């Protein structure tokens, strides 16, 4: 089993070297925060799985990983919140529709 976490990336305007530099630092920090939190949760429940973190369009990243790893099943979490996070329901549907393996949405 592997744990894979994906989140969207801010894309600075081309030629904006300072924004690009800051974006790289921010992404690195965000990845580390996510990795630390996932490892903390694993310690709490007494498991240890390999963790991978990617930045990009979430649906595209998840589908690519499922294909590349020849996943038997993809388990994704959803937020019960509405509003800005409510779009995750659309994302879940798109992943279920386009992923080459069964999807369990929890």
C-alpha positions in Angstrom: 0.0 0.0 0.0 1.1 3.5 -0.7 -0.1 6.9 0.4 -0.3 9.5 -2.3 -1.2 13.1 -1.6 -1.7 15.7 -4.3 -2.5 19.4 -4.2 -2.9 22.2 -6.7 0.0 24.4 -7.6 0.2 28.2 -7.9 1.7 29.1 -11.3 3.4 32.5 -11.4 3.5 34.4 -14.6 6.3 33.4 -16.9 9.4 35.6 -16.5 8.5 36.4 -12.9 11.7 34.9 -11.5 11.1 36.2 -8.0 7.6 34.7 -7.9 9.0 31.4 -9.3 11.7 31.3 -6.7 9.2 32.0 -3.9 6.8 29.4 -5.4 9.5 26.7 -5.3 10.2 27.5 -1.7 6.5 27.5 -0.8 5.9 24.2 -2.6 8.9 22.6 -0.7 7.5 23.8 2.6 3.9 22.6 1.8 5.2 19.2 0.8 7.2 18.9 4.0 4.2 20.0 6.1 2.0 17.3 4.3 4.7 14.6 4.7 5.1 15.4 8.4 1.4 15.3 9.1 0.9 12.0 7.2 3.8 10.5 9.1 2.3 11.7 12.4 -1.0 10.1 11.5 0.7 6.9 10.6 2.6 6.8 13.9 -0.7 7.5 15.8 -2.5 4.5 14.2 0.6 2.2 14.2 1.2 1.8 10.4 3.9 2.7 8.0 3.3 3.1 4.3 5.4 4.7 1.6 4.3 8.4 1.1 4.5 10.3 -2.2 3.4 13.9 -2.6 2.8 15.6 -5.9 1.8 19.1 -7.0 -0.5 19.6 -10.0 -4.1 19.2 -11.2 -5.4 16.7 -8.6 -7.5 14.6 -11.0 -4.7 14.3 -13.6 -2.1 13.5 -11.0 -4.2 10.7 -9.3 -5.1 9.1 -12.6 -1.5 9.2 -13.8 -0.3 7.6 -10.5 -3.0 4.9 -10.6 -1.9 4.0 -14.2 1.8 4.1 -13.5 1.5 2.0 -10.4 -1.1 -0.3 -11.9 -3.2 0.3 -8.8 -5.7 -2.4 -7.8 -7.9 0.2 -6.1 -7.7 4.0 -5.5 -9.0 5.2 -2.1 -9.7 8.9 -2.0 -11.1 11.1 0.8 -13.8 13.7 0.5 -14.6 16.7 2.6 -18.1 16.8 4.0 -17.9 20.6 3.9 -19.7 22.7 1.4 -18.6 25.9 -0.3 -15.1 26.1 -1.8 -14.4 22.5 -0.7 -17.7 21.3 -2.1 -16.1 21.1 -5.5 -14.4 17.9 -4.3 -17.6 16.1 -5.0 -17.1 17.0 -8.7 -13.4 16.0 -8.4 -14.4 12.7 -6.9 -16.9 12.0 -9.7 -14.2 12.8 -12.4 -11.7 10.5 -10.7 -14.2 7.7 -10.4 -15.2 8.2 -14.1 -11.6 8.3 -15.5 -9.4 6.2 -13.3 -8.4 2.8 -14.8 -9.2 0.9 -11.5 -12.0 0.8 -8.9 -12.2 3.9 -6.7 -13.3 3.9 -3.0 -14.4 7.3 -1.9 -14.5 7.8 1.9 
